[in-house]
Amino acid sequence: MKKFLLASAATLVTTAAFADAHSPVKLGVILGFTGPLESLAPGMAQGAEMAMTEVTEAGTLLDGTAIEPVRGDSTCVDAAAATSAAERLVTSDGVAGIVGADCSGVTGSILQNVALPNGVVMVSPSATSPGLTTAEDDGLFFRTSPSDARQGVIVTNILQEKGVQEIALTYTNNDYGKGLADAIEKEFTDAGGTVTISAAHEDGKADYSAEVGALSAAGGEVLVVAGYVDQGGSGIVRAALDSGAFDTFYFPDGMVSQALIDNFGSEIDGSYGANPGTDSPGAQRYQDMASEAGYDGTSPFSAEAYDAAALIMLAMQAAGSTDPAAYKEHVMHVANAPGEEILPGDLARGLQIIADGGDVDYVGASAVELIGPGESAGNYREIAIEGGELVVTGYR
């Protein structure tokens, strides 16, 4: 009954929004502004909102329709709070689409409990759980970051190239952490490596000495920390450093940010990792645009958030409608060849090409390529900690 009422309310709200093409259309930006990834949320939100501002100022979306962003807090980890925030965006604010969520567990909850029953498109910049690939979504869910199934391959390749044969693995105890840990363990062992232990850790604890004790007892040349930089992941690293259990770490995407350097600096020199990123022309253009706007465009998943918003708006233009039921069918088309390549800053041109009956291939800030509904091919930025600084060492 609750879902039926939500769907009815959303229909009333969105029908009003679609009635006048020149009324501002609202897009939700639901990210973990609080919680274990709160240091990443500002850059992601700024990326999405810059794309919306670019389109509004261009005045070429559906004969001059403006886009108005509305933020919601996913908390990253509290499914009930995330669902409530998404319900408000849909039923009270009447959003015509959602950029988000960020963490995989809350993304799945919003998809099943809000987006699916209300028919609202979601494009996540950072939800990477392999489970989202096959989730029931009625064609409403997409993401601009790659699945952790691919990240498992990337982690294995980097470790092998460094000659690592044995790893200890710890992961945050949720959908993201478990999915990533399973992918890493499978790929690394299939490649001939040994995972001495794969152990969950809970976020929000003051002391991780017991967890690190178990990891240390199992042994390993490197400790892989599949956690959150603003929560238990950093707690694990601190306990490992203080006890001398490990001095070299591999950091997957949830750990790679300036907050990692702020927390540990040169204490983690010699450690390394990777997060989604590319050295494409679009990436550099986006970083220049972000710098001009006063924020760091290299912040993890910021480029992917810009692309998530851009895909929604280009799909609206291709459908000739802001109704998710109509434009969801066009997201894959505008994201891939054939068509004229569109980079950051080119959104006005892309919208005009579509309006004139042409095709676009949105490459964007993260070299977007959607290889299936809800699935991005993805690229990774390899990093190392040198002299207390995060240094980019390559791309994959």
VEXDREN-2710 file (C-alpha; in Angstrom, 1 decimal):
% VEXDREN-2710
k/r/px/py/pz
1/MET/0.0/0.0/0.0
2/LYS/2.8/2.4/0.9
3/LYS/4.4/1.9/-2.5
4/PHE/1.1/2.4/-4.3
5/LEU/0.6/5.7/-2.5
6/LEU/4.1/6.9/-3.2
7/ALA/3.7/6.1/-6.9
8/SER/0.4/8.0/-7.0
9/ALA/1.9/11.0/-5.3
10/ALA/4.9/11.0/-7.6
11/THR/2.6/10.8/-10.7
12/LEU/0.7/13.9/-9.5
13/VAL/3.9/15.8/-8.9
14/THR/5.8/14.8/-12.0
15/THR/2.8/15.3/-14.2
16/ALA/2.7/18.9/-13.1
17/ALA/6.4/19.3/-13.8
18/PHE/6.1/17.9/-17.3
19/ALA/3.0/20.1/-18.1
20/ASP/5.0/23.2/-18.8
21/ALA/8.3/22.7/-20.7
22/HIS/9.5/26.1/-19.5
23/SER/9.0/25.4/-15.8
24/PRO/12.3/24.4/-14.1
25/VAL/12.8/20.7/-14.0
26/LYS/14.2/19.3/-10.7
27/LEU/16.9/16.7/-10.6
28/GLY/17.8/15.0/-7.3
29/VAL/21.4/14.8/-6.1
30/ILE/21.4/12.2/-3.4
31/LEU/24.9/11.5/-1.9
32/GLY/26.4/10.8/1.5
33/PHE/26.8/14.3/2.8
34/THR/27.2/12.7/6.2
35/GLY/28.7/9.3/6.9
36/PRO/31.8/7.4/5.9
37/LEU/32.3/9.1/2.5
38/GLU/31.4/12.6/3.4
39/SER/34.7/13.9/2.3
40/LEU/33.9/12.8/-1.3
41/ALA/30.3/14.1/-1.5
42/PRO/31.0/17.8/-2.0
43/GLY/33.1/17.2/-5.1
44/MET/30.6/14.8/-6.5
45/ALA/27.7/17.2/-5.9
46/GLN/29.6/20.1/-7.4
47/GLY/30.3/18.0/-10.5
48/ALA/26.6/17.1/-11.0
49/GLU/25.4/20.6/-10.4
50/MET/28.0/22.1/-12.7
51/ALA/26.5/20.1/-15.6
52/MET/23.0/21.2/-14.6
53/THR/24.1/24.9/-14.6
54/GLU/25.8/24.4/-17.9
55/VAL/22.6/23.1/-19.5
56/THR/20.4/25.8/-17.9
57/GLU/22.7/28.6/-19.1
58/ALA/22.8/27.1/-22.6
59/GLY/19.0/27.3/-22.9
60/THR/18.9/24.6/-25.5
61/LEU/17.2/21.8/-23.4
62/LEU/13.6/21.3/-24.7
63/ASP/13.3/24.9/-25.9
64/GLY/14.7/26.5/-22.8
65/THR/13.9/24.3/-19.9
66/ALA/16.0/25.1/-16.8
67/ILE/17.3/22.5/-14.4
68/GLU/17.2/22.9/-10.7
69/PRO/19.2/20.6/-8.4
70/VAL/17.8/19.4/-5.1
71/ARG/20.1/17.6/-2.7
72/GLY/19.3/14.7/-0.4
73/ASP/21.6/13.0/2.1
74/SER/22.0/9.2/1.5
75/THR/24.3/8.9/4.6
76/CYS/26.0/6.2/2.5
77/VAL/25.2/3.5/5.1
78/ASP/21.7/4.0/6.6
79/ALA/19.2/2.5/4.2
80/ALA/16.1/3.8/6.0
81/ALA/17.4/7.4/6.0
82/ALA/18.5/7.1/2.4
83/THR/15.1/5.8/1.4
84/SER/13.3/8.6/3.3
85/ALA/15.5/11.2/1.6
86/ALA/14.7/9.8/-1.8
87/GLU/11.0/9.7/-1.1
88/ARG/11.1/13.4/-0.2
89/LEU/12.9/14.1/-3.5
90/VAL/10.3/12.2/-5.5
91/THR/7.0/13.0/-3.7
92/SER/7.7/16.5/-2.2
93/ASP/10.2/18.0/-4.7
94/GLY/8.9/16.2/-7.8
95/VAL/12.4/15.4/-9.2
96/ALA/12.4/14.0/-12.8
97/GLY/15.6/11.9/-12.2
98/ILE/18.2/11.2/-9.6
99/VAL/22.0/11.5/-9.7
100/GLY/23.0/9.0/-7.1
101/ALA/23.1/7.4/-4.8
102/ASP/26.8/6.9/-3.8
103/CYS/27.3/3.7/-1.8
104/SER/26.0/0.5/-3.1
105/GLY/23.7/-0.6/-0.3
106/VAL/21.7/2.6/-0.1
107/THR/21.6/2.8/-3.9
108/GLY/20.0/-0.6/-4.0
109/SER/17.5/0.4/-1.3
110/ILE/16.5/3.6/-3.1
111/LEU/16.2/1.7/-6.4
112/GLN/13.9/-1.0/-5.0
113/ASN/11.8/1.1/-2.6
114/VAL/11.6/4.5/-4.4
115/ALA/12.8/4.6/-7.9
116/LEU/11.3/1.4/-9.2
117/PRO/7.8/1.9/-7.7
118/ASN/7.7/5.5/-8.8
119/GLY/9.3/5.1/-12.2
120/VAL/12.3/7.4/-11.6
121/VAL/15.6/7.2/-13.4
122/MET/18.8/6.9/-11.3
123/VAL/22.3/7.3/-12.5
124/SER/24.9/6.6/-9.8
125/PRO/28.4/8.0/-10.1
126/SER/29.9/5.6/-7.6
127/ALA/27.8/2.6/-6.6
128/THR/30.0/-0.3/-7.7
129/SER/28.6/-3.5/-6.2
130/PRO/28.4/-6.3/-8.8
131/GLY/24.9/-7.1/-7.4
132/LEU/23.5/-3.9/-9.0
133/THR/24.3/-5.3/-12.5
134/THR/21.4/-7.8/-12.2
135/ALA/19.1/-6.0/-9.9
136/GLU/15.5/-5.6/-11.0
137/ASP/15.3/-2.0/-12.3
138/ASP/12.8/-1.8/-15.2
139/GLY/15.5/0.0/-17.2
140/LEU/15.7/2.8/-14.7
141/PHE/19.2/2.3/-13.2
142/PHE/22.5/3.2/-14.8
143/ARG/26.0/4.0/-13.4
144/THR/29.0/5.9/-14.7
145/SER/31.5/4.0/-12.6
146/PRO/32.5/0.4/-13.3
147/SER/31.4/-2.6/-11.3
148/ASP/33.7/-4.0/-8.7
149/ALA/33.9/-7.2/-10.8
150/ARG/36.2/-5.2/-13.0
151/GLN/38.0/-3.6/-10.0
152/GLY/38.9/-7.1/-8.8
153/VAL/40.8/-7.6/-12.0
154/ILE/42.5/-4.2/-11.7
155/VAL/43.6/-4.9/-8.1
156/THR/45.0/-8.3/-9.1
157/ASN/46.9/-6.9/-12.1
158/ILE/48.5/-4.2/-10.0
159/LEU/49.5/-6.6/-7.2
160/GLN/50.9/-9.1/-9.6
161/GLU/53.0/-6.5/-11.4
162/LYS/54.5/-5.6/-8.0
163/GLY/55.4/-9.2/-7.4
164/VAL/52.9/-9.7/-4.5
165/GLN/52.0/-13.3/-3.9
166/GLU/50.1/-13.1/-0.5
167/ILE/47.6/-10.6/0.7
168/ALA/45.5/-10.1/3.8
169/LEU/42.1/-8.6/3.0
170/THR/39.7/-6.6/5.2
171/TYR/36.4/-5.1/4.0
172/THR/33.6/-2.9/5.4
173/ASN/30.7/-5.1/6.3
174/ASN/28.1/-4.1/3.7
175/ASP/27.1/-4.7/0.1
176/TYR/30.0/-2.7/-1.3
177/GLY/32.7/-4.2/0.9
178/LYS/31.5/-7.8/0.5
179/GLY/31.1/-7.5/-3.2
180/LEU/34.5/-6.0/-3.7
181/ALA/36.2/-8.4/-1.4
182/ASP/34.7/-11.4/-3.2
183/ALA/35.8/-10.0/-6.5
184/ILE/39.4/-9.4/-5.3
185/GLU/39.7/-12.8/-3.7
186/LYS/38.4/-14.6/-6.7
187/GLU/40.6/-12.8/-9.2
188/PHE/43.7/-12.9/-7.1
189/THR/43.4/-16.6/-6.2
190/ASP/42.5/-17.5/-9.8
191/ALA/45.7/-15.8/-10.9
192/GLY/47.8/-17.9/-8.5
193/GLY/47.9/-15.6/-5.5
194/THR/47.0/-16.4/-1.9
195/VAL/44.5/-14.6/0.3
196/THR/45.6/-15.4/3.8
197/ILE/42.4/-14.0/5.4
198/SER/39.3/-12.1/4.2
199/ALA/37.7/-10.5/7.2
200/ALA/34.9/-8.0/7.6
201/HIS/35.2/-4.9/9.8
202/GLU/32.4/-2.8/11.2
203/ASP/32.4/1.0/10.7
204/GLY/32.1/3.4/13.6
205/LYS/34.4/1.6/16.1
206/ALA/36.9/3.4/18.3
207/ASP/39.4/0.6/18.4
208/TYR/40.4/-1.9/15.6
209/SER/43.2/-3.6/17.4
210/ALA/41.4/-7.0/17.5
211/GLU/40.6/-6.9/13.8
212/VAL/44.2/-6.0/13.0
213/GLY/45.5/-8.7/15.4
214/ALA/43.6/-11.4/13.3
215/LEU/44.9/-9.9/10.1
216/SER/48.4/-9.9/11.4
217/ALA/48.2/-13.5/12.6
218/ALA/47.2/-14.6/9.1
219/GLY/50.0/-12.7/7.5
220/GLY/50.5/-11.3/4.1
221/GLU/52.9/-9.0/2.2
222/VAL/50.2/-6.3/1.7
223/LEU/47.0/-5.5/3.6
224/VAL/44.2/-4.7/1.1
225/VAL/41.7/-2.3/2.8
226/ALA/38.4/-2.4/1.1
227/GLY/36.8/0.2/3.4
228/TYR/35.8/3.8/3.7
229/VAL/38.4/6.5/4.2
230/ASP/36.2/8.5/6.6
231/GLN/35.3/5.5/8.7
232/GLY/36.6/2.0/9.5
233/GLY/39.1/1.8/6.7
234/SER/41.2/4.5/8.2
235/GLY/40.7/3.0/11.6
236/ILE/42.1/-0.3/10.3
237/VAL/45.1/1.5/8.8
238/ARG/45.8/3.4/12.0
239/ALA/45.7/0.3/14.1
240/ALA/48.0/-1.6/11.7
241/LEU/50.5/1.2/11.7
242/ASP/50.5/1.7/15.5
243/SER/50.9/-2.0/16.1
244/GLY/53.5/-2.5/13.3
245/ALA/51.3/-5.3/11.8
246/PHE/51.5/-3.9/8.3
247/ASP/53.4/-1.0/6.7
248/THR/52.3/-1.5/3.1
249/PHE/48.6/-1.2/2.0
250/TYR/46.6/-1.5/-1.2
251/PHE/43.7/1.0/-1.3
252/PRO/40.7/0.4/-3.5
253/ASP/38.3/3.2/-4.6
254/GLY/36.6/3.9/-1.3
255/MET/39.9/4.7/0.3
256/VAL/41.5/6.9/-2.3
257/SER/41.0/10.6/-1.5
258/GLN/42.8/13.6/-0.1
259/ALA/41.4/12.5/3.3
260/LEU/43.8/9.5/3.2
261/ILE/46.8/11.8/2.9
262/ASP/45.4/14.1/5.6
263/ASN/45.0/11.2/7.9
264/PHE/48.4/9.4/7.3
265/GLY/50.7/11.4/5.1
266/SER/54.2/9.9/4.8
267/GLU/53.3/7.1/7.3
268/ILE/51.9/5.1/4.3
269/ASP/54.6/5.9/1.8
270/GLY/55.1/2.9/-0.5
271/SER/51.4/2.0/-0.4
272/TYR/49.3/2.2/-3.6
273/GLY/45.9/1.6/-5.1
274/ALA/43.4/2.7/-7.8
275/ASN/40.1/4.4/-8.2
276/PRO/37.9/5.1/-11.3
277/GLY/39.6/7.8/-13.5
278/THR/40.9/8.4/-17.0
279/ASP/43.5/10.6/-18.7
280/SER/41.2/11.3/-21.6
281/PRO/40.9/14.8/-23.1
282/GLY/37.5/15.1/-21.5
283/ALA/39.0/14.4/-18.0
284/GLN/41.5/17.3/-18.4
285/ARG/38.9/19.6/-19.7
286/TYR/36.6/18.8/-16.8
287/GLN/39.5/19.4/-14.3
288/ASP/40.1/22.8/-15.9
289/MET/36.4/23.6/-15.7
290/ALA/36.3/22.6/-12.0
291/SER/39.4/24.6/-11.1
292/GLU/37.8/27.7/-12.7
293/ALA/34.6/27.0/-10.7
294/GLY/36.7/26.7/-7.5
295/TYR/36.7/23.0/-6.6
296/ASP/38.9/20.0/-7.2
297/GLY/37.9/18.1/-10.3
298/THR/40.3/15.2/-9.5
299/SER/38.3/14.4/-6.4
300/PRO/37.1/10.7/-6.7
301/PHE/33.8/10.2/-8.6
302/SER/33.4/14.0/-9.3
303/ALA/33.8/13.5/-13.0
304/GLU/31.5/10.5/-12.9
305/ALA/28.8/12.7/-11.2
306/TYR/29.1/15.4/-13.9
307/ASP/28.6/12.6/-16.5
308/ALA/25.7/11.1/-14.6
309/ALA/23.8/14.4/-14.7
310/ALA/24.8/15.0/-18.4
311/LEU/23.5/11.7/-19.5
312/ILE/20.1/12.3/-17.9
313/MET/19.7/15.7/-19.6
314/LEU/20.9/14.5/-23.0
315/ALA/18.5/11.6/-22.8
316/MET/15.7/14.0/-22.0
317/GLN/16.5/16.0/-25.1
318/ALA/16.6/12.8/-27.2
319/ALA/13.2/11.7/-25.9
320/GLY/11.7/15.2/-26.2
321/SER/10.5/14.8/-22.7
322/THR/11.5/15.0/-19.0
323/ASP/9.3/12.0/-18.2
324/PRO/11.5/9.2/-17.0
325/ALA/9.3/6.6/-18.7
326/ALA/10.2/8.2/-22.0
327/TYR/13.8/9.3/-21.6
328/LYS/15.1/6.1/-19.9
329/GLU/15.0/4.5/-23.3
330/HIS/17.6/7.0/-24.6
331/VAL/20.3/6.9/-22.0
332/MET/22.2/4.0/-23.6
333/HIS/21.9/5.7/-27.0
334/VAL/23.3/9.1/-26.1
335/ALA/26.1/7.4/-24.1
336/ASN/27.5/5.4/-26.9
337/ALA/28.6/5.5/-30.6
338/PRO/27.6/6.3/-33.2
339/GLY/27.4/10.1/-33.0
340/GLU/29.4/13.2/-32.5
341/GLU/31.7/13.0/-29.5
342/ILE/30.6/15.3/-26.6
343/LEU/33.1/16.4/-23.9
344/PRO/32.6/18.5/-20.8
345/GLY/31.7/22.0/-21.8
346/ASP/30.0/20.7/-25.0
347/LEU/26.6/20.1/-23.5
348/ALA/25.0/23.0/-25.4
349/ARG/26.4/21.6/-28.6
350/GLY/25.2/18.1/-27.8
351/LEU/21.7/19.3/-27.0
352/GLN/21.6/21.2/-30.3
353/ILE/22.8/18.3/-32.4
354/ILE/20.0/16.2/-30.9
355/ALA/17.4/18.9/-31.5
356/ASP/18.5/19.0/-35.1
357/GLY/18.0/15.3/-35.5
358/GLY/21.6/14.2/-35.1
359/ASP/23.2/11.6/-32.9
360/VAL/25.7/12.1/-30.0
361/ASP/28.3/9.9/-28.4
362/TYR/28.7/11.3/-24.9
363/VAL/32.3/10.7/-23.9
364/GLY/32.3/13.2/-21.1
365/ALA/34.7/13.6/-18.2
366/SER/35.2/9.9/-17.5
367/ALA/35.3/8.4/-21.0
368/VAL/31.7/7.1/-20.6
369/GLU/30.9/3.8/-22.3
370/LEU/27.8/1.9/-21.2
371/ILE/28.2/-1.8/-22.0
372/GLY/24.8/-2.8/-20.8
373/PRO/21.8/-1.5/-18.8
374/GLY/23.2/-0.3/-15.5
375/GLU/26.8/-1.2/-16.5
376/SER/29.8/1.0/-17.3
377/ALA/33.0/-0.3/-19.0
378/GLY/35.1/2.0/-16.8
379/ASN/38.7/3.2/-16.5
380/TYR/41.0/3.3/-13.5
381/ARG/43.5/5.7/-12.2
382/GLU/46.5/4.0/-10.5
383/ILE/48.0/5.9/-7.5
384/ALA/50.9/5.6/-5.1
385/ILE/51.8/7.4/-1.9
386/GLU/55.2/9.1/-2.2
387/GLY/56.7/11.6/0.2
388/GLY/53.3/11.9/1.9
389/GLU/51.5/12.8/-1.3
390/LEU/49.1/11.0/-3.5
391/VAL/50.7/10.6/-6.9
392/VAL/49.1/9.4/-10.1
393/THR/51.2/6.7/-11.7
394/GLY/49.1/5.5/-14.6
395/TYR/45.8/4.6/-16.0
396/ARG/44.1/1.3/-16.9
END
